[in-house]
Amino acid sequence: MDFVYDHDFDENGVFFYLGTYGYKRAWQNPHTLGLVQAFTSSIGGGRVEDIVGREVVNCRTLNEPFSFFGIDLGIGRQLAPSCYSLKNRNSLTHVLLNWHFEASNDRINWTLLDRRIYLSENAQYNKSVEQEQTALCQKGATSTWGIDTATYGENPLTANGFRYFRIVQVGKNSSGSDNLTLSGLEIYGRVTPAVVPAWQF
């Protein structure tokens, strides 16, 4: 099974697939359906399940360092990720600028899949990434980042992918606080034959 990216928040992602029972029903939030379990370090606005929703909403954590939103795909499900998409809320403030995208199979040991630092104390660095940084800074903006499968694919413990995923804010947002604000997350990748049955409906 392959979840192949075409454009941001298309109908090819993992959470859309689960929210439609494998494209067999009209989409519903997969957390509400009990098909995934969203989790967070804290909640300061919106609902934790908004992270796998499709609407532009104000979903945010409290103002705490290393805030995160995460997803548990469920028992028996693993995904070998190829890329992920993020959606900003309907605001120009408190935009996510520094984060890690991490994955795990036990929710204890985490593998760093992607690291994005778009705000630094180095002014020259900030200037060099300014154009890419603005991709997520507009109201309701979306963007997608690829994952180097070599970061996990050569390890026999993670070759089939991961059950848990999370976005961790590792620096201040655009307003200088530690609130992690997002409106959505979607993930793409491959499900290996060994774990396909757990994905079937």
N, CA, C and O of each residue as an XYZ file, in Angstrom:
804
protein
N       0.839     -1.190      0.000
C       0.000      0.000      0.000
C       0.876      1.242      0.000
O       1.793      1.370      0.812
N       0.586      2.153     -0.916
C       1.345      3.393     -1.007
C       0.403      4.588     -0.880
O      -0.640      4.648     -1.530
N       0.791      5.528     -0.034
C       0.093      6.805      0.090
C       1.000      7.839     -0.554
O       1.965      8.298      0.058
N       0.685      8.207     -1.795
C       1.579      9.002     -2.625
C       1.117     10.459     -2.660
O      -0.012     10.755     -3.052
N       1.989     11.344     -2.253
C       1.685     12.777     -2.224
C       1.475     13.333     -3.630
O       2.254     13.054     -4.541
N       0.407     14.127     -3.797
C       0.170     14.868     -5.030
C       0.189     16.367     -4.757
O       0.908     17.118     -5.417
N      -0.604     16.795     -3.780
C      -0.584     18.193     -3.355
C      -1.006     18.261     -1.893
O      -1.562     17.301     -1.358
N      -0.744     19.387     -1.249
C      -0.994     19.530      0.184
C      -2.449     19.206      0.537
O      -3.379     19.763     -0.045
N      -2.626     18.310      1.486
C      -3.935     17.916      1.995
C      -4.872     17.447      0.871
O      -6.048     17.807      0.815
N      -4.301     16.635     -0.014
C      -5.102     15.975     -1.035
C      -5.852     14.805     -0.392
O      -5.986     14.758      0.831
N      -6.331     13.883     -1.186
C      -7.064     12.730     -0.650
C      -6.211     11.466     -0.690
O      -6.740     10.355     -0.679
N      -4.883     11.638     -0.738
C      -3.974     10.496     -0.830
C      -3.268     10.178      0.476
O      -2.531      9.195      0.554
N      -3.482     10.996      1.509
C      -2.761     10.822      2.749
C      -3.344      9.757      3.663
O      -4.455      9.271      3.453
N      -2.576      9.413      4.671
C      -2.947      8.370      5.622
C      -4.229      8.713      6.384
O      -5.111      7.866      6.524
N      -4.336      9.942      6.871
C      -5.477     10.293      7.719
C      -6.760     10.423      6.912
O      -7.847     10.175      7.434
N      -6.647     10.808      5.645
C      -7.836     10.813      4.791
C      -8.285      9.378      4.526
O      -9.479      9.082      4.558
N      -7.330      8.494      4.264
C      -7.652      7.080      4.027
C      -8.389      6.476      5.224
O      -9.410      5.808      5.065
N      -7.858      6.721      6.413
C      -8.483      6.152      7.607
C      -9.839      6.791      7.887
O     -10.768      6.112      8.323
N      -9.956      8.092      7.639
C     -11.216      8.786      7.896
C     -12.326      8.426      6.935
O     -13.484      8.776      7.164
N     -11.985      7.722      5.848
C     -12.990      7.252      4.887
C     -13.115      5.727      4.899
O     -13.704      5.140      3.991
N     -12.558      5.091      5.931
C     -12.553      3.614      5.997
C     -12.028      3.019      4.687
O     -12.648      2.135      4.094
N     -10.876      3.523      4.255
C     -10.277      3.001      3.028
C     -11.016      3.424      1.789
O     -11.179      2.632      0.861
N     -11.470      4.675      1.755
C     -12.202      5.276      0.635
C     -13.583      4.660      0.414
O     -14.119      4.720     -0.693
N     -14.155      4.072      1.453
C     -15.453      3.408      1.317
C     -16.615      4.243      1.852
O     -17.776      3.925      1.593
N     -16.307      5.321      2.604
C     -17.360      6.148      3.190
C     -16.989      7.618      3.067
O     -15.859      7.956      2.714
N     -17.938      8.478      3.358
C     -17.643      9.908      3.414
C     -16.666     10.169      4.557
O     -16.714      9.500      5.590
N     -15.780     11.145      4.365
C     -14.739     11.390      5.343
C     -15.304     11.869      6.673
O     -16.215     12.697      6.713
N     -14.755     11.341      7.754
C     -14.976     11.836      9.104
C     -13.627     11.862      9.812
O     -12.697     11.162      9.410
N     -13.521     12.661     10.856
C     -12.255     12.754     11.572
C     -11.860     11.373     12.108
O     -12.630     10.777     12.862
N     -10.687     10.846     11.743
C     -10.314      9.485     12.154
C     -10.119      9.334     13.658
O     -10.251      8.228     14.183
N      -9.806     10.421     14.362
C      -9.730     10.351     15.821
C     -11.123     10.141     16.399
O     -11.312      9.306     17.284
N     -12.092     10.892     15.904
C     -13.476     10.752     16.370
C     -14.001      9.351     16.113
O     -14.778      8.814     16.903
N     -13.570      8.758     14.995
C     -13.998      7.398     14.663
C     -13.277      6.339     15.489
O     -13.658      5.169     15.462
N     -12.242      6.737     16.222
C     -11.476      5.789     17.016
C     -10.444      5.018     16.212
O      -9.938      3.994     16.670
N     -10.129      5.504     15.015
C      -9.182      4.800     14.153
C      -7.746      5.268     14.351
O      -6.810      4.561     13.981
N      -7.565      6.434     14.923
C      -6.268      6.899     15.396
C      -6.504      7.572     16.740
O      -7.642      7.870     17.103
N      -5.427      7.810     17.472
C      -5.524      8.515     18.752
C      -4.576      9.704     18.717
O      -3.357      9.536     18.732
N      -5.144     10.909     18.671
C      -4.323     12.111     18.731
C      -3.928     12.373     20.182
O      -4.699     12.096     21.100
N      -2.725     12.908     20.386
C      -2.286     13.248     21.737
C      -1.457     14.527     21.674
O      -0.992     14.920     20.604
N      -1.276     15.168     22.815
C      -0.596     16.450     22.864
C       0.060     16.657     24.220
O      -0.305     16.019     25.207
N       1.030     17.557     24.251
C       1.662     17.908     25.519
C       0.707     18.711     26.390
O       0.785     18.637     27.616
N      -0.193     19.476     25.780
C      -1.205     20.267     26.485
C      -2.158     20.823     25.440
O      -1.874     20.756     24.244
N      -3.265     21.363     25.872
C      -4.208     21.960     24.930
C      -4.636     23.326     25.451
O      -5.133     23.451     26.570
N      -4.435     24.347     24.622
C      -4.772     25.705     25.007
C      -5.891     26.289     24.179
O      -6.438     27.337     24.523
N      -6.242     25.621     23.083
C      -7.324     26.066     22.222
C      -7.661     24.996     21.220
O      -6.785     24.247     20.786
N      -8.933     24.912     20.843
C      -9.362     23.865     19.932
C      -9.434     22.517     20.627
O      -9.516     22.443     21.853
N      -9.403     21.452     19.835
C      -9.469     20.086     20.343
C      -8.290     19.295     19.798
O      -7.817     19.567     18.694
N      -7.824     18.340     20.545
C      -6.646     17.588     20.118
C      -6.886     16.895     18.777
O      -5.953     16.745     17.988
N      -8.121     16.472     18.508
C      -8.405     15.775     17.250
C      -8.347     16.684     16.033
O      -8.323     16.202     14.901
N      -8.323     18.014     16.257
C      -8.222     18.942     15.135
C      -6.945     18.735     14.339
O      -6.879     19.112     13.169
N      -5.936     18.144     14.952
C      -4.664     17.963     14.277
C      -4.788     17.013     13.085
O      -3.974     17.082     12.163
N      -5.786     16.130     13.084
C      -6.018     15.252     11.929
C      -7.303     15.624     11.208
O      -7.856     14.817     10.461
N      -7.778     16.845     11.430
C      -8.974     17.322     10.748
C      -8.648     17.903      9.386
O      -7.503     17.865      8.934
N      -9.675     18.444      8.736
C      -9.502     19.004      7.392
C      -9.795     20.505      7.343
O      -9.554     21.150      6.322
N     -10.313     21.063      8.441
C     -10.696     22.464      8.464
C      -9.567     23.331      9.014
O      -8.677     22.852      9.718
N      -9.625     24.617      8.676
C      -8.694     25.583      9.263
C      -9.264     26.010     10.606
O     -10.285     26.696     10.662
N      -8.612     25.610     11.679
C      -9.106     25.869     13.036
C      -7.958     26.412     13.889
O      -6.801     26.411     13.468
N      -8.298     26.872     15.088
C      -7.287     27.376     16.012
C      -6.961     26.292     17.029
O      -7.538     26.245     18.116
N      -6.043     25.435     16.665
C      -5.612     24.358     17.552
C      -4.231     24.717     18.090
O      -3.295     24.914     17.315
N      -4.101     24.803     19.413
C      -2.818     25.222     19.963
C      -2.595     24.588     21.338
O      -3.535     24.199     22.032
N      -1.319     24.500     21.702
C      -0.946     24.037     23.039
C      -0.870     25.237     23.978
O      -1.072     26.379     23.566
N      -0.578     24.962     25.231
C      -0.263     26.018     26.171
C       1.143     26.556     25.872
O       1.877     25.977     25.071
N       1.498     27.637     26.506
C       2.785     28.287     26.283
C       3.867     27.570     27.093
O       4.292     28.040     28.149
N       4.299     26.428     26.573
C       5.274     25.577     27.254
C       6.361     25.142     26.280
O       6.053     24.766     25.150
N       7.638     25.186     26.697
C       8.726     24.736     25.814
C       8.533     23.284     25.375
O       8.022     22.452     26.125
N       8.953     23.007     24.148
C       8.909     21.662     23.556
C       7.484     21.100     23.516
O       7.268     19.910     23.742
N       6.539     21.958     23.231
C       5.147     21.512     23.043
C       5.058     20.602     21.822
O       5.840     20.731     20.879
N       4.099     19.683     21.850
C       3.971     18.776     20.704
C       2.519     18.341     20.486
O       1.690     18.353     21.396
N       2.255     17.956     19.233
C       1.047     17.235     18.847
C       1.488     15.915     18.243
O       2.465     15.869     17.495
N       0.774     14.836     18.562
C       1.157     13.532     18.045
C      -0.034     12.686     17.652
O      -1.183     12.995     17.967
N       0.280     11.599     16.947
C      -0.744     10.666     16.456
C      -0.286      9.236     16.704
O       0.852      8.874     16.403
N      -1.178      8.435     17.251
C      -0.992      6.991     17.386
C      -1.828      6.323     16.306
O      -3.055      6.424     16.322
N      -1.180      5.643     15.370
C      -1.902      4.986     14.279
C      -2.689      3.771     14.750
O      -3.603      3.328     14.055
N      -2.357      3.225     15.907
C      -3.106      2.097     16.443
C      -2.317      0.801     16.417
O      -1.307      0.680     15.723
N      -2.795     -0.155     17.180
C      -2.130     -1.452     17.307
C      -2.015     -2.137     15.944
O      -2.993     -2.243     15.203
N      -0.814     -2.596     15.633
C      -0.575     -3.335     14.394
C      -0.302     -2.475     13.181
O       0.129     -2.991     12.150
N      -0.544     -1.158     13.276
C      -0.323     -0.273     12.131
C       1.048      0.388     12.212
O       1.434      0.937     13.244
N       1.764      0.321     11.108
C       3.033      1.030     10.963
C       3.066      1.665      9.585
O       2.495      1.139      8.629
N       3.741      2.801      9.495
C       3.873      3.504      8.226
C       5.334      3.888      8.040
O       5.962      4.425      8.952
N       5.870      3.613      6.856
C       7.209      4.072      6.478
C       7.020      5.402      5.753
O       6.687      5.404      4.568
N       7.221      6.531      6.429
C       6.837      7.834      5.871
C       7.791      8.339      4.796
O       8.997      8.097      4.847
N       7.222      9.048      3.820
C       8.013      9.667      2.752
C       7.946     11.189      2.807
O       8.891     11.861      2.392
N       6.842     11.744      3.314
C       6.715     13.187      3.480
C       5.538     13.488      4.395
O       4.730     12.610      4.699
N       5.454     14.731      4.826
C       4.356     15.154      5.703
C       3.972     16.589      5.381
O       4.804     17.384      4.943
N       2.705     16.910      5.603
C       2.173     18.247      5.337
C       1.669     18.868      6.627
O       1.131     18.177      7.492
N       1.847     20.184      6.751
C       1.338     20.948      7.882
C       0.448     22.073      7.385
O       0.631     22.588      6.282
N      -0.518     22.449      8.212
C      -1.430     23.544      7.884
C      -1.436     24.555      9.023
O      -1.616     24.195     10.186
N      -1.238     25.815      8.677
C      -1.289     26.887      9.667
C      -2.741     27.197     10.008
O      -3.644     26.918      9.219
N      -2.962     27.775     11.186
C      -4.298     28.220     11.563
C      -4.629     29.507     10.800
O      -3.799     30.003     10.039
N      -5.819     30.042     10.996
C      -6.269     31.224     10.276
C      -5.773     32.491     10.980
O      -6.567     33.314     11.435
N      -4.449     32.631     11.061
C      -3.854     33.747     11.779
C      -2.436     33.976     11.283
O      -1.783     33.063     10.778
N      -1.969     35.214     11.436
C      -0.607     35.567     11.072
C       0.326     35.565     12.270
O       1.518     35.841     12.128
N      -0.204     35.256     13.454
C       0.604     35.283     14.669
C       0.883     33.876     15.177
O       0.186     32.927     14.819
N       1.909     33.749     16.014
C       2.274     32.486     16.665
C       2.481     31.349     15.649
O       2.093     30.206     15.891
N       3.087     31.681     14.531
C       3.311     30.684     13.469
C       4.497     29.786     13.829
O       5.524     30.266     14.309
N       4.350     28.504     13.599
C       5.396     27.518     13.842
C       6.598     27.793     12.935
O       6.453     27.880     11.716
N       7.783     27.930     13.536
C       8.994     28.225     12.774
C      10.137     27.250     13.033
O      11.047     27.138     12.212
N      10.105     26.550     14.150
C      11.205     25.649     14.518
C      10.630     24.342     15.060
O       9.951     24.340     16.087
N      10.898     23.243     14.379
C      10.286     21.995     14.839
C      11.073     20.754     14.426
O      11.913     20.784     13.527
N      10.765     19.669     15.119
C      11.202     18.330     14.747
C       9.972     17.517     14.369
O       8.921     17.641     14.997
N      10.107     16.683     13.340
C       9.105     15.666     13.026
C       9.715     14.345     13.435
O      10.734     13.932     12.882
N       9.098     13.671     14.406
C       9.673     12.481     15.016
C       8.714     11.296     14.931
O       7.507     11.466     14.760
N       9.275     10.097     15.054
C       8.464      8.884     14.996
C       8.976      7.861     16.002
O      10.135      7.896     16.414
N       8.084      6.946     16.388
C       8.425      5.957     17.409
C       7.551      4.725     17.240
O       6.496      4.770     16.608
N       8.011      3.632     17.817
C       7.182      2.428     17.897
C       6.792      2.078     19.326
O       6.032      1.137     19.553
N       7.314      2.836     20.292
C       6.966      2.562     21.684
C       6.585      3.823     22.470
O       6.262      3.750     23.655
N       6.627      4.972     21.802
C       6.313      6.275     22.394
C       7.299      6.656     23.500
O       7.022      7.535     24.317
N       8.432      5.994     23.516
C       9.499      6.316     24.469
C      10.753      6.740     23.706
O      11.328      7.796     23.968
N      11.163      5.902     22.763
C      12.340      6.181     21.947
C      11.890      6.773     20.611
O      11.146      6.141     19.862
N      12.349      7.991     20.321
C      11.896      8.714     19.140
C      13.023      8.862     18.122
O      14.168      9.142     18.476
N      12.672      8.668     16.848
C      13.604      8.857     15.736
C      13.324     10.198     15.080
O      12.183     10.486     14.719
N      14.348     11.015     14.921
C      14.198     12.302     14.253
C      14.134     12.082     12.746
O      15.105     11.630     12.138
N      12.991     12.400     12.144
C      12.799     12.215     10.709
C      13.091     13.486      9.917
O      13.575     13.421      8.787
N      12.799     14.635     10.507
C      13.017     15.896      9.814
C      13.177     17.011     10.849
O      12.512     17.008     11.886
N      14.058     17.957     10.559
C      14.323     19.073     11.459
C      14.248     20.361     10.658
O      14.916     20.493      9.632
N      13.441     21.313     11.115
C      13.279     22.598     10.431
C      13.526     23.732     11.417
O      12.851     23.841     12.441
N      14.487     24.561     11.098
C      14.800     25.727     11.910
C      14.698     26.951     11.002
O      15.581     27.193     10.180
N      13.628     27.715     11.150
C      13.396     28.885     10.312
C      13.513     30.190     11.088
O      13.234     31.260     10.547
N      13.920     30.112     12.342
C      14.153     31.321     13.116
C      15.343     31.060     14.024
O      15.310     30.156     14.859
N      16.380     31.842     13.860
C      17.630     31.622     14.579
C      18.132     32.934     15.148
O      17.672     34.007     14.757
N      19.077     32.846     16.075
C      19.733     34.055     16.581
C      20.711     34.619     15.552
O      21.201     35.738     15.709
N      20.993     33.854     14.508
C      21.884     34.271     13.441
C      21.081     34.995     12.362
O      20.342     34.360     11.610
N      21.219     36.308     12.282
C      20.430     37.111     11.345
C      20.693     36.713      9.898
O      19.770     36.723      9.084
N      21.929     36.364      9.562
C      22.262     35.968      8.198
C      21.563     34.661      7.829
O      21.102     34.489      6.701
N      21.492     33.744      8.794
C      20.766     32.487      8.565
C      19.291     32.769      8.304
O      18.704     32.210      7.378
N      18.699     33.624      9.109
C      17.286     33.951      8.931
C      17.025     34.501      7.537
O      16.018     34.170      6.912
N      17.933     35.342      7.051
C      17.763     35.931      5.727
C      17.815     34.868      4.644
O      17.077     34.946      3.663
N      18.678     33.877      4.812
C      18.850     32.846      3.784
C      17.645     31.924      3.658
O      17.418     31.349      2.594
N      16.868     31.776      4.729
C      15.710     30.880      4.675
C      14.388     31.657      4.660
O      13.313     31.069      4.785
N      14.479     32.973      4.508
C      13.283     33.810      4.621
C      12.187     33.404      3.636
O      11.016     33.336      4.008
N      12.555     33.136      2.395
C      11.553     32.809      1.389
C      10.841     31.500      1.721
O       9.617     31.419      1.619
N      11.589     30.485      2.114
C      10.969     29.212      2.484
C      10.160     29.360      3.757
O       9.100     28.750      3.895
N      10.644     30.154      4.678
C       9.973     30.348      5.963
C       8.557     30.893      5.780
O       7.649     30.517      6.522
N       8.362     31.769      4.805
C       7.057     32.406      4.626
C       6.001     31.443      4.088
O       4.815     31.772      4.071
N       6.420     30.261      3.650
C       5.468     29.308      3.075
C       4.351     28.953      4.045
O       3.219     28.721      3.620
N       4.647     28.909      5.333
C       3.659     28.509      6.327
C       3.098     29.706      7.098
O       2.259     29.531      7.981
N       3.549     30.903      6.776
C       3.221     32.069      7.599
C       1.922     32.766      7.214
O       1.487     33.672      7.926
N       1.296     32.377      6.122
C       0.036     32.987      5.734
C      -1.128     32.292      6.434
O      -0.987     31.161      6.898
N      -2.268     32.958      6.512
C      -3.454     32.371      7.148
C      -3.879     31.101      6.411
O      -4.100     31.121      5.200
N      -3.990     30.007      7.145
C      -4.418     28.745      6.548
C      -3.429     28.144      5.575
O      -3.771     27.219      4.839
N      -2.204     28.654      5.557
C      -1.202     28.174      4.597
C      -0.810     26.730      4.875
O      -0.866     26.268      6.015
N      -0.415     26.028      3.825
C       0.051     24.655      3.946
C       1.413     24.517      3.286
O       1.770     25.306      2.411
N       2.161     23.526      3.702
C       3.424     23.203      3.058
C       3.771     21.751      3.363
O       3.267     21.169      4.323
N       4.633     21.178      2.541
C       4.988     19.761      2.666
C       6.501     19.602      2.618
O       7.188     20.282      1.857
N       7.008     18.687      3.449
C       8.446     18.437      3.532
C       8.710     16.946      3.346
O       7.989     16.104      3.882
N       9.749     16.634      2.582
C      10.129     15.249      2.339
C      10.953     14.677      3.475
O      11.534     15.414      4.270
N      10.997     13.352      3.544
C      11.741     12.638      4.575
C      12.748     11.711      3.898
O      12.401     10.966      2.982
N      13.972     11.763      4.348
C      15.010     10.867      3.848
C      14.803      9.502      4.498
O      15.057      9.336      5.691
N      14.347      8.537      3.725
C      14.037      7.220      4.282
C      15.281      6.509      4.823
O      15.164      5.542      5.574
N      16.467      6.985      4.444
C      17.699      6.382      4.976
C      17.828      6.616      6.477
O      18.570      5.900      7.149
N      17.113      7.614      7.016
C      17.200      7.896      8.450
C      16.619      6.769      9.289
O      16.921      6.663     10.477
N      15.786      5.923      8.682
C      15.188      4.832      9.445
C      15.135      3.514      8.683
O      15.042      2.456      9.305
N      15.191      3.547      7.360
C      14.962      2.355      6.553
C      16.026      1.288      6.650
O      15.768      0.119      6.362
N      17.240      1.686      7.062
C      18.327      0.712      7.156
C      18.395      0.037      8.513
O      19.194     -0.875      8.724
N      17.555      0.487      9.428
C      17.509     -0.113     10.764
C      16.422     -1.188     10.775
O      15.262     -0.865     10.521
N      16.748     -2.453     11.057
C      15.734     -3.514     11.032
C      14.589     -3.280     12.004
O      13.500     -3.818     11.803
N      14.806     -2.488     13.055
C      13.749     -2.215     14.030
C      12.721     -1.220     13.506
O      11.600     -1.155     14.010
N      13.108     -0.443     12.488
C      12.198      0.580     11.970
C      11.955      0.457     10.466
O      11.314      1.325      9.873
N      12.453     -0.601      9.849
C      12.340     -0.756      8.400
C      10.884     -0.800      7.935
O      10.575     -0.371      6.824
N       9.985     -1.320      8.784
C       8.563     -1.360      8.435
C       7.838     -0.061      8.762
O       6.641      0.071      8.505
N       8.567      0.896      9.330
C       7.952      2.176      9.659
C       7.668      2.320     11.137
O       8.301      1.682     11.978
N       6.696      3.178     11.438
C       6.426      3.579     12.808
C       4.925      3.619     13.095
O       4.100      3.777     12.195
N       4.605      3.472     14.364
C       3.220      3.568     14.825
C       2.872      4.991     15.291
O       1.748      5.452     15.091
N       3.831      5.677     15.909
C       3.585      6.992     16.500
C       4.355      8.077     15.740
O       5.486      7.862     15.304
N       3.725      9.235     15.592
C       4.361     10.383     14.965
C       4.031     11.632     15.779
O       2.967     11.719     16.391
N       4.961     12.605     15.781
C       4.666     13.853     16.479
C       5.466     15.021     15.886
O       6.556     14.845     15.342
N       4.883     16.215     16.013
C       5.525     17.476     15.692
C       5.891     18.125     17.014
O       5.018     18.379     17.844
N       7.179     18.399     17.221
C       7.663     19.008     18.458
C       8.222     20.393     18.140
O       9.116     20.524     17.304
N       7.707     21.414     18.794
C       8.242     22.757     18.602
C       9.530     22.893     19.422
O       9.520     22.710     20.639
N      10.637     23.215     18.746
C      11.943     23.228     19.410
C      12.516     24.640     19.542
O      13.694     24.795     19.866
N      11.723     25.644     19.303
C      12.134     27.035     19.455
C      10.904     27.910     19.473
O       9.786     27.418     19.321
N      11.098     29.193     19.656
C       9.968     30.117     19.740
C       9.218     30.194     18.405
O       9.797     30.004     17.336
N       7.910     30.481     18.500
C       7.132     30.723     17.285
C       7.326     32.173     16.839
O       8.120     32.903     17.431
N       6.604     32.588     15.802
C       6.815     33.913     15.216
C       6.455     35.044     16.162
O       6.850     36.187     15.930
N       5.709     34.750     17.229
C       5.350     35.770     18.216
C       6.210     35.688     19.473
O       5.976     36.411     20.441
N       7.204     34.807     19.452
C       8.132     34.716     20.563
C       7.651     33.894     21.740
O       8.204     34.007     22.834
N       6.640     33.075     21.547
C       6.140     32.220     22.624
C       6.348     30.757     22.274
O       6.820     30.430     21.185
N       5.991     29.873     23.213
C       6.151     28.426     23.019
C       4.838     27.722     22.698
O       4.787     26.492     22.716
N       3.776     28.467     22.406
C       2.526     27.846     21.961
C       2.759     27.204     20.598
O       3.216     27.871     19.669
N       2.454     25.937     20.474
C       2.487     25.269     19.178
C       1.105     25.412     18.558
O       0.123     24.895     19.091
N       1.030     26.111     17.435
C      -0.263     26.347     16.787
C      -0.257     25.696     15.413
O       0.620     25.960     14.591
N      -1.242     24.845     15.175
C      -1.387     24.169     13.889
C      -2.864     23.951     13.595
O      -3.713     24.011     14.485
N      -3.145     23.696     12.320
C      -4.516     23.429     11.919
C      -4.650     22.060     11.283
O      -5.754     21.638     10.937
N      -3.537     21.364     11.127
C      -3.635     20.046     10.528
C      -2.290     19.425     10.215
O      -1.287     20.114     10.034
N      -2.299     18.106     10.158
C      -1.132     17.295      9.813
C      -1.599     16.167      8.913
O      -2.623     15.540      9.183
N      -0.861     15.904      7.847
C      -1.118     14.742      7.003
C       0.209     14.074      6.699
O       1.231     14.748      6.566
N       0.199     12.751      6.588
C       1.421     11.992      6.358
C       1.232     11.066      5.160
O       0.146     10.530      4.939
N       2.298     10.887      4.395
C       2.304     10.018      3.225
C       3.437      9.002      3.372
O       4.395      9.226      4.111
N       3.311      7.887      2.659
C       4.367      6.889      2.740
C       3.897      5.523      2.294
O       2.936      5.399      1.535
N       4.585      4.498      2.773
C       4.332      3.113      2.334
C       4.022      2.217      3.519
O       4.634      2.330      4.581
N       3.065      1.327      3.322
C       2.749      0.278      4.290
C       3.284     -1.030      3.717
O       2.872     -1.445      2.633
N       4.185     -1.671      4.424
C       4.806     -2.890      3.924
C       3.842     -4.074      4.033
O       2.925     -4.049      4.854
N       4.042     -5.104      3.219
C       3.127     -6.259      3.235
C       2.927     -6.872      4.615
O       1.847     -7.378      4.921
N       3.958     -6.828      5.446
C       3.859     -7.452      6.766
C       2.793     -6.818      7.640
O       2.243     -7.476      8.523
N       2.492     -5.535      7.402
C       1.522     -4.851      8.259
C       0.279     -4.377      7.508
O      -0.555     -3.670      8.073
N       0.151     -4.765      6.230
C      -1.032     -4.362      5.451
C      -2.354     -4.789      6.080
O      -3.291     -3.991      6.093
N      -2.474     -6.024      6.609
C      -3.780     -6.435      7.154
C      -4.373     -5.479      8.190
O      -5.592     -5.313      8.245
N      -3.535     -4.852      9.008
C      -4.029     -3.943     10.035
C      -4.618     -2.662      9.458
O      -5.298     -1.912     10.159
N      -4.347     -2.412      8.150
C      -4.844     -1.202      7.498
C      -6.123     -1.455      6.700
O      -6.761     -0.511      6.232
N      -6.487     -2.694      6.549
C      -7.617     -3.031      5.674
C      -8.952     -2.926      6.403
O      -9.040     -3.177      7.605
N      -9.978     -2.553      5.665
C     -11.334     -2.426      6.215
C     -12.268     -3.393      5.517
O     -13.456     -3.442      5.835
